[in-house]
Amino acid sequence: MKDRGALVPVGALVCNAFVWGVSWWPFRELQSMGLHPLWSTALIYFFCLACIWAWQPGAWRSFAQHPQLWWLAIAAGLTNVGFNWAVTVGDVVRVVLLFYLMPAWSVLLAWAVLGERPTRASLLRLLLAMAGVLIVLKEPTSPWPVPQDAADWLALMGGLSFAGTNVMLRKLEYTPSASRMMAMFGGGAMLASAAALLGLAGGIVSAPLWSSAWLPVALGLSLAFLVSNMALQYGAARLAASTTAIVMLTEILFASGSAALLGAAEFSPRILVGGSLIVLAALLAAMAPSRK
């Protein structure tokens, strides 16, 4: 009976992972219609923020009582700017693998922010993940394993920010959940808007082109993100943290599979070997005993 009871929460987490794993495709579709991923991120997250505001209009009051929510907003905003932009312009599998270096960053950030000294096992997982990243980054045309383009840097920034988001969520677990959701969606909306305006001034980001064609795509993606967030809240609240972390790794499978079907990724032996090390480090981190 317990196994059957876990099916619905696990299914909810798989739903969340599916939405994020295939989100690169609608973002690319929006870009082809004249809407840069930064503009589409801002538009989608302002819509989600408005929905949360209508549901919990008093959630903003917690920001005065808990100013650290602003750090959560910044971390979540940088996560979305990095990931959504990277999967739109880069190799999807490469971006997702670099983004999922997040468990390695979490070891360092938890040490700095939460005072959790890394164990010998966590340091070994960190080295394993770093080795995988070096293999992924080592291009045949480059003598050094360094980020090759903007997509690599954005993916790494997004993964680091995602680790910071998770650390801040743990640090702020005593705050109302609606306030944390508002911080995350608000951070995504505001930082994406700020980055888009700076990019527009610098000639990096093009001005948004109005088109009725991208409205249904943007609305559909907004609703998908809202549903996936509710699914994450439902599933994560009913399963062990280690189980949640393992199930969420299915995002890599959804991203890789969809990218392979649509020709948006390169599956070289180097990517497979390096990606296996990163995924293995994430799995070991998920199965490690949690601290009280």
N, C-alpha and C positions, 0 to 999 in steps of 0.2 A: 504493500500500500504506500509505503514511503517513496518507493521508486516512481510509482504512478503520480504521487503528489509533486514530485520534482520535475515532471515532464513539462508542465505549463510554465514554471519559471525559466527552465532551460530554453524552452521554445521562445519565450519573450526575449531572452538574451541573444538567441540566434537571429531573431527578427532585427534587433538593434545592430548586430554585426553585419547582417545582410544590407541594411540601408546604408551604413557607412562604407561597406566594401564595394558597393556598386555606385556610390554617389559621384564618382569621378565622371561617369558617362553623362548624367544630366548637366553637370557643371561644364563639360566640354560642349554639350549641345547649346547651352546658354551663351557660351563664348562665341560659338559660330553664328549666333543670332545678334551679336554686337554687344553682349553683356559680359564684361570682364569678370573673372571669378571673385574679385574683391567686391565689385558692385553687387553681384548676385548673392554673395555671402551677407553683405550688409542688408540687402533687401529681405532675404529669407529670415535673418535673425531679428530684424525689427518686427517682422510679422509675428514670429514666435514670441518675442518679448511683449507685444501688444496682447496676445492671447493670454499669457501668464498674468499680465497686469489686470486684464478683465476678470481673471479667475481669482487672483489674490491682490487687490489694489493696494493693500497696506504692506506688501512685502518690502517696499523701499525703506520703510522706517527702520528696519534692522541695520541698514548701512550706517546710521548714526550711532547705534549702540555697539556695532561690531565693525569698526573701520577696516579690519583685515579682509572683509568681503571684497574690497577694492582690489586686493592682490589676487584673489581668486578670479575676479573679472579680467584682470590683465593677463593672467596665465591662460585662461580659457580663450580669450580673444586672440592671443598669439598662436595658440594651438590651431584655431580655425583658419586664421590667415595663412599660416604655414602649410597646413595639410591641404586645404581646398585649392590654394594656388598651385602647389607642387603637383598634385595629381592631374591638374588641368594641362600643365605644360611639360611634364616629364614622363618618363617611363613609369607606368603605374606600379608594377611589381617592385622595381627598385625604390620608388618613393615609399611604398608601404613598408618595405623591409627596414629602410633607414628610420622611418617613423617609429617602428616597433623596437627600436633601441631603448624605448621608454623605460623598461624595467631596470636597465643599467643606470640610466640617469637617476632613477628613483633611489637607488642605493646612496648616491652622493647627496641628493637633495634631502632625503630623510635624515641623514647625518647632520647636515647644516641647519635644517629648519626644525626638526623634531628631536634632535639630540640622540637619534638611534645610531649607535656605533655599528659599523658594518661587521658582520661575522666573517669567519674565514670562508664559509660557503658562499656568502653573498659576493665577496671579492673574487672568488673563482668564477662565479656567474658573470660578473662584470668583465673579467678578462676574456671569457668565452664569447660574450656578445661583441666586445671590441674587436676580437679576432675576426668574427664574421663581418663586421662593418668594413674592416680593412680589406678583406677579400672582395666584398661588393664594390668598394670604391676603386679598387685597382683596375684601371682601364688598360688595355693593351697598348694604347698610344701614349700613356702617361707613365713616367718612371716612378712616381710616388702615389700611394693610395690616399688621395685628397679629393674633396668634392670637386666635381667637374663643371657644374653649371649651377644656375640659380635654383633649379628644382632640387638638387642635392642639399644645398644650404637651407632651403625652405623646409624640406623634410626633416633635417636634423633639428632645426629650430622648433618645428612643430612637435617632434617627439620629446625634446627637452621641456617645452612648455606643457605638454600633456602630463609629463611626470610631475611638474610643478603644480598642475591642476589637481592631480590625485593627492599630492602631499597636503595641499591647502584644504581639500575636502576632508581629509582626516583631521587636520588641525581645527577645522571649523565644524566638526560634526555636531556640536552643541547648538548651532544656529538653526533657525527654521528652514526646512527643505525648500519652501517656495522662495525664500531669499537667496539661497544658494543657486537655484535654477535661474532666478532673475539676474544674478551676478554673472552666470555663465553665458546666458543668451545676450544680456546687455553688453558684456565685454566683447563678444563676437561681433555684435552690430556696430559698436562704437569704434573698435580698433580696425575693423575692416573698412569702415567709412573713412577713418583718418588715413589709413594706408592708401586707399584709393585716391583720396584728394592729394596726398603728397606725390603719389605716382603720376597723377594727372598733371600736377605742376612741373614735375621733372620729365615729362614726356614718356614715361614708362607705361602708364596705364591710359588707355583710350577712353574718351568720354562715352557714357552709356548711350546706346541708340535705342530710342523707343520703338517697340514693335509689339503688336498684339500676339505675335507668334510665341514669344517667350513667356507670356503671362501664365498659360496653363502649366508649363514646365516648372516655373518658379513656384507657383501655388502648390503643385503636386509635391515638389521637393520639400517645401515648408511643412506640409502636412505629414510627410514621411518622417521628417526630423522630429516633429512633435510626438508622433506615435512611437518612434524609436526611443525617444527620451523617457516616455512613460513606461515603455517596455523595460528599459534599463532599470528604472526606479523599482518596478514591480519585481523583476527577477533578482536584482542584487539584494533586495531586502529579504528574500526568502531562501537564499543559497549562501553557502560558505564563500568567503572572499576568494579562496583558492579555486573553487569551482567556477565562480564568475570569471576569474582571470583566464582560466583554461578555455571556457566556452567562447570568450571574446576573441580568442586567437583565430576563430573561424573567419574573422574579417579578412585575414590574409588569404584564405582559401577562396572566399567570394571575390575579392579583388583580383587575385591571380586568374581564377577561372573566367571571369567576365572579360579581363584584359586579353586573355588568350583567344577567346572567341571573337573579339572585336579587333584584334591585331594592335593592341596598345601597349604591348610589353615585349621584352626580349628575355628568352629563357636560355641563357648560356650556362655552361657548366660552372663558371665562376659565380654567377648569381645563385645557382642552386646550392652550391657548397656553402657560400657565405650566408645565404638565407637560412639554411638548415642550422647553422651555428647560432644565429640570432633567435630563431624560433625555439631551439633547444634551451637556450639561456632563459627565454621567457617562460617556457614550460617548467623548468627547474625552479624559477622564482615563484611561479603559481603554486607549485606543489610543496614549497618550503613551509615548515610550520610557522604560523603567524604568532606575533608577539602580543601579549596582553597589554 
